[in-house]
């Protein structure tokens, strides 16, 4: 599993308890690497910038569509 996937799943599991830099440090990323991953996830619309407890980012939940 690459660093971006690890960070994404850790962010999802964290639920805003730690800030985004501390999350990156848990998997061995420095501040610059963490910022690069955050910008990639933002551009992929997988996370959004929202004040969420200690973290400034949260996972974008996929909407369910009713197909008939």
DSSP file (Angstrom, degrees, kcal/mol; ACC not computed):
  #  RESIDUE AA STRUCTURE BP1 BP2  ACC     N-H-->O    O-->H-N    N-H-->O    O-->H-N    TCO  KAPPA ALPHA  PHI   PSI    X-CA   Y-CA   Z-CA
    1    1 A X              0   0    0      0, 0.0     2,-0.0     0, 0.0     0, 0.0   0.000 360.0 360.0 360.0 131.7    0.0    0.0    0.0
    2    2 A X     >  -     0   0    0      1,-0.1     4,-2.3     4,-0.0     5,-0.2  -0.267 360.0-102.2 -79.7 169.9    1.5    3.4   -1.0
    3    3 A X  H  > S+     0   0    0      1,-0.2     4,-2.7     2,-0.2     5,-0.2   0.850 119.0  55.1 -61.4 -37.7    1.7    6.4    1.4
    4    4 A X  H  > S+     0   0    0      2,-0.2     4,-2.4     1,-0.2    -1,-0.2   0.923 110.3  45.2 -65.0 -43.2   -1.3    8.2   -0.1
    5    5 A X  H  > S+     0   0    0      2,-0.2     4,-2.4     1,-0.2     5,-0.2   0.908 113.4  50.2 -65.7 -42.3   -3.6    5.2    0.5
    6    6 A X  H  X S+     0   0    0     -4,-2.3     4,-2.2     1,-0.2    -2,-0.2   0.929 112.4  47.3 -60.5 -44.9   -2.2    4.7    4.0
    7    7 A X  H  X S+     0   0    0     -4,-2.7     4,-2.7     2,-0.2    -2,-0.2   0.915 110.8  51.7 -64.4 -42.9   -2.7    8.4    4.8
    8    8 A X  H  X S+     0   0    0     -4,-2.4     4,-2.2     1,-0.2    -2,-0.2   0.933 112.9  43.9 -59.6 -48.5   -6.3    8.3    3.3
    9    9 A X  H  X S+     0   0    0     -4,-2.4     4,-2.2     2,-0.2    -1,-0.2   0.859 113.7  51.1 -68.1 -34.6   -7.4    5.3    5.4
   10   10 A X  H  X S+     0   0    0     -4,-2.2     4,-2.3    -5,-0.2    -2,-0.2   0.896 109.8  50.2 -67.5 -39.9   -5.7    6.8    8.5
   11   11 A X  H  X S+     0   0    0     -4,-2.7     4,-1.2     2,-0.2     5,-0.4   0.900 111.5  49.0 -63.0 -41.1   -7.5   10.1    8.0
   12   12 A X  H  < S+     0   0    0     -4,-2.2    -2,-0.2     1,-0.2     3,-0.2   0.914 115.0  43.5 -64.0 -44.0  -10.8    8.2    7.6
   13   13 A X  H  < S+     0   0    0     -4,-2.2    -2,-0.2     1,-0.2    -1,-0.2   0.829 106.5  62.5 -70.8 -33.1  -10.1    6.2   10.8
   14   14 A X  H >< S-     0   0    0     -4,-2.3     3,-1.2    -5,-0.2    -1,-0.2   0.825  81.3-159.8 -65.2 -35.8   -8.9    9.2   12.8
   15   15 A X  T 3<  -     0   0    0     -4,-1.2    -3,-0.1     1,-0.2    -4,-0.1   0.842  68.2 -53.8  55.5  38.5  -12.2   11.1   12.5
   16   16 A X  T 3  S+     0   0    0     -5,-0.4    38,-2.5     2,-0.2    39,-0.6   0.560 105.6 121.3  81.8   8.9  -10.7   14.5   13.3
   17   17 A X  S <  S+     0   0    0     -3,-1.2     2,-0.3    36,-0.2    -2,-0.1   0.870  75.0  33.9 -75.9 -36.2   -8.9   13.5   16.5
   18   18 A X  S    S-     0   0    0     -7,-0.1    -2,-0.2     1,-0.1    37,-0.1  -0.842  91.0-106.9-114.5 154.3   -5.4   14.4   15.3
   19   19 A X     >  -     0   0    0     -2,-0.3     4,-1.8    36,-0.1    36,-0.2  -0.323  37.4-103.0 -75.5 167.7   -4.3   17.1   13.0
   20   20 A X  H  > S+     0   0    0      1,-0.2     4,-1.6    34,-0.2     5,-0.1   0.798 118.4  52.2 -65.3 -31.2   -3.2   16.3    9.5
   21   21 A X  H  > S+     0   0    0      2,-0.2     4,-2.1     1,-0.2    -1,-0.2   0.919 108.5  50.2 -71.5 -43.6    0.6   16.7   10.1
   22   22 A X  H  > S+     0   0    0      1,-0.2     4,-1.4     2,-0.2    -2,-0.2   0.863 108.1  54.6 -62.1 -35.6    0.5   14.4   13.2
   23   23 A X  H  X S+     0   0    0     -4,-1.8     4,-0.7     1,-0.2     3,-0.3   0.926 107.9  49.2 -62.2 -44.4   -1.3   11.8   11.1
   24   24 A X  H ><>S+     0   0    0     -4,-1.6     5,-2.9     1,-0.2     3,-1.0   0.887 106.9  55.4 -62.3 -39.1    1.4   11.9    8.5
   25   25 A X  H ><5S+     0   0    0     -4,-2.1     3,-1.4     1,-0.2    -1,-0.2   0.819  97.1  65.3 -64.2 -30.2    4.1   11.5   11.2
   26   26 A X  H 3<5S+     0   0    0     -4,-1.4    -1,-0.2    -3,-0.3    -2,-0.2   0.794 108.6  39.0 -63.0 -27.4    2.4    8.3   12.4
   27   27 A X  T <<5S-     0   0    0     -3,-1.0    -1,-0.3    -4,-0.7    -2,-0.2   0.199 127.3 -96.3-108.7  16.2    3.2    6.6    9.0
   28   28 A X  T < 5S+     0   0    0     -3,-1.4     2,-0.3     1,-0.3    -3,-0.2   0.682  76.2 139.9  86.2  19.0    6.7    8.2    8.7
   29   29 A X      < -     0   0    0     -5,-2.9    -1,-0.3    -6,-0.1     2,-0.1  -0.739  43.1-138.2 -95.1 143.0    5.9   11.2    6.5
   30   30 A X     >  -     0   0    0     -2,-0.3     4,-2.3     1,-0.1     5,-0.2  -0.381  36.8 -92.3 -86.6 177.9    7.4   14.6    7.0
   31   31 A X  H  > S+     0   0    0      1,-0.2     4,-2.3     2,-0.2     5,-0.2   0.890 124.4  49.8 -59.6 -43.4    5.5   17.8    6.7
   32   32 A X  H  > S+     0   0    0      2,-0.2     4,-2.0     1,-0.2    -1,-0.2   0.920 111.5  47.8 -64.3 -44.4    6.3   18.3    3.0
   33   33 A X  H  > S+     0   0    0      1,-0.2     4,-2.2     2,-0.2    -1,-0.2   0.898 111.6  51.5 -62.9 -39.9    5.3   14.8    2.0
   34   34 A X  H  X S+     0   0    0     -4,-2.3     4,-2.5     1,-0.2    -2,-0.2   0.914 108.7  50.5 -63.2 -43.0    2.1   15.1    4.0
   35   35 A X  H  X S+     0   0    0     -4,-2.3     4,-2.3     1,-0.2    -1,-0.2   0.872 109.0  51.8 -64.3 -37.2    1.2   18.4    2.2
   36   36 A X  H  X S+     0   0    0     -4,-2.0     4,-2.1     2,-0.2    -1,-0.2   0.927 111.2  47.0 -64.1 -44.9    1.8   16.8   -1.2
   37   37 A X  H  X S+     0   0    0     -4,-2.2     4,-2.6     2,-0.2    -2,-0.2   0.907 111.2  51.7 -64.1 -41.8   -0.5   13.9   -0.3
   38   38 A X  H  X S+     0   0    0     -4,-2.5     4,-2.3     1,-0.2    -1,-0.2   0.921 109.7  49.1 -61.0 -44.2   -3.2   16.3    1.0
   39   39 A X  H  X S+     0   0    0     -4,-2.3     4,-2.2     1,-0.2    -1,-0.2   0.876 111.2  50.2 -65.4 -36.0   -3.1   18.3   -2.2
   40   40 A X  H  X S+     0   0    0     -4,-2.1     4,-1.6     2,-0.2    -2,-0.2   0.927 111.5  47.5 -65.3 -44.7   -3.4   15.2   -4.3
   41   41 A X  H  <>S+     0   0    0     -4,-2.6     5,-2.5     1,-0.2     6,-1.0   0.864 111.6  51.5 -65.7 -35.7   -6.4   14.0   -2.3
   42   42 A X  H ><5S+     0   0    0     -4,-2.3     3,-1.4     1,-0.2    -1,-0.2   0.923 109.5  49.1 -64.5 -44.3   -8.0   17.4   -2.6
   43   43 A X  H 3<5S+     0   0    0     -4,-2.2    -2,-0.2     1,-0.3    -1,-0.2   0.780 109.9  51.8 -68.6 -25.3   -7.5   17.4   -6.4
   44   44 A X  T 3<5S-     0   0    0     -4,-1.6    -1,-0.3    -5,-0.1    -2,-0.2   0.428 111.4-123.9 -86.5   0.3   -9.0   13.9   -6.6
   45   45 A X  T < 5S+     0   0    0     -3,-1.4    -3,-0.2    -4,-0.2    -2,-0.1   0.832  77.7 122.6  58.7  35.7  -12.0   15.2   -4.6
   46   46 A X  S   <S+     0   0    0     -5,-2.5    14,-2.2    -6,-0.1     2,-0.3   0.679  76.0  23.6 -95.5 -23.3  -11.5   12.4   -2.0
   47   47 A X  E    S-A   59   0A   0     -6,-1.0     2,-0.3    12,-0.3    12,-0.2  -0.903  70.1-151.6-133.5 165.4  -11.2   14.9    0.9
   48   48 A X  E     -A   58   0A   0     10,-2.3    10,-1.9    -2,-0.3     2,-0.8  -0.968  26.6-107.5-136.9 155.1  -12.3   18.5    1.5
   49   49 A X  E     +A   57   0A   0     -2,-0.3     2,-0.3     8,-0.2     8,-0.3  -0.733  59.3 138.1 -84.6 110.1  -11.1   21.4    3.6
   50   50 A X  E     -     0   0A   0      6,-1.8     2,-0.6    -2,-0.8    -2,-0.1  -0.971  62.4-105.8-151.0 134.6  -13.4   21.7    6.5
   51   51 A X  E     +     0   0A   0     -2,-0.3     2,-0.4     1,-0.1     5,-0.2  -0.526  45.9 174.5 -64.2 112.9  -12.6   22.4   10.2
   52   52 A X  E >   -A   55   0A   0      3,-3.1     3,-1.8    -2,-0.6     2,-0.3  -0.792  55.3 -73.9-128.7  85.4  -13.2   19.0   11.6
   53   53 A X  T 3  S-     0   0    0     -2,-0.4   -36,-0.2     1,-0.3    -1,-0.1  -0.468 115.3 -11.3  59.9-120.3  -12.2   19.0   15.3
   54   54 A X  T 3  S+     0   0    0    -38,-2.5    -1,-0.3    -2,-0.3     2,-0.2   0.743 129.7  72.4 -80.2 -23.4   -8.4   19.0   15.4
   55   55 A X  E <   -A   52   0A   0     -3,-1.8    -3,-3.1   -39,-0.6   -36,-0.1  -0.604  66.4-150.7 -94.2 152.7   -8.0   18.2   11.7
   56   56 A X  E    S+     0   0A   0     -5,-0.2    -6,-1.8    -2,-0.2     2,-0.3   0.332  78.4  61.2 -99.1   5.5   -8.7   20.7    8.8
   57   57 A X  E     -A   49   0A   0     -8,-0.3     2,-0.3    -5,-0.2    -8,-0.2  -0.948  57.2-175.7-133.6 151.3   -9.7   17.9    6.4
   58   58 A X  E     -A   48   0A   0    -10,-1.9   -10,-2.3    -2,-0.3     2,-0.2  -0.976  34.7 -95.3-142.9 159.2  -12.4   15.3    6.2
   59   59 A X  E     -A   47   0A   0     -2,-0.3     2,-0.6   -12,-0.2   -12,-0.3  -0.484  35.3-126.4 -71.5 136.8  -13.3   12.5    3.9
   60   60 A X        -     0   0    0    -14,-2.2     2,-0.3    -2,-0.2    -1,-0.1  -0.781  26.0-136.3 -84.9 121.0  -15.9   13.2    1.2
   61   61 A X        -     0   0    0     -2,-0.6     2,-0.3     1,-0.1   -14,-0.0  -0.590  17.3-117.9 -79.8 137.1  -18.6   10.6    1.5
   62   62 A X        -     0   0    0     -2,-0.3     2,-0.3     1,-0.1    -1,-0.1  -0.548  28.2-127.0 -74.1 136.2  -19.9    9.2   -1.7
   63   63 A X        -     0   0    0     -2,-0.3     2,-0.4     1,-0.0    -1,-0.1  -0.640  15.7-129.0 -85.6 139.8  -23.5    9.9   -2.4
   64   64 A X        -     0   0    0     -2,-0.3     2,-0.4     2,-0.0    -1,-0.0  -0.721  20.7-152.3 -86.5 136.0  -25.8    7.0   -3.1
   65   65 A X        -     0   0    0     -2,-0.4     2,-0.9     2,-0.0     0, 0.0  -0.888  12.5-130.7-109.3 140.8  -27.9    7.5   -6.2
   66   66 A X        -     0   0    0     -2,-0.4     2,-0.5     2,-0.0    -2,-0.0  -0.787  26.5-169.7 -91.0 106.2  -31.3    5.8   -6.6
   67   67 A X              0   0    0     -2,-0.9    -2,-0.0     1,-0.1     0, 0.0  -0.839 360.0 360.0 -98.6 130.0  -31.3    4.2  -10.0
   68   68 A X              0   0    0     -2,-0.5    -1,-0.1     0, 0.0    -2,-0.0   0.377 360.0 360.0-115.1 360.0  -34.6    2.9  -11.2
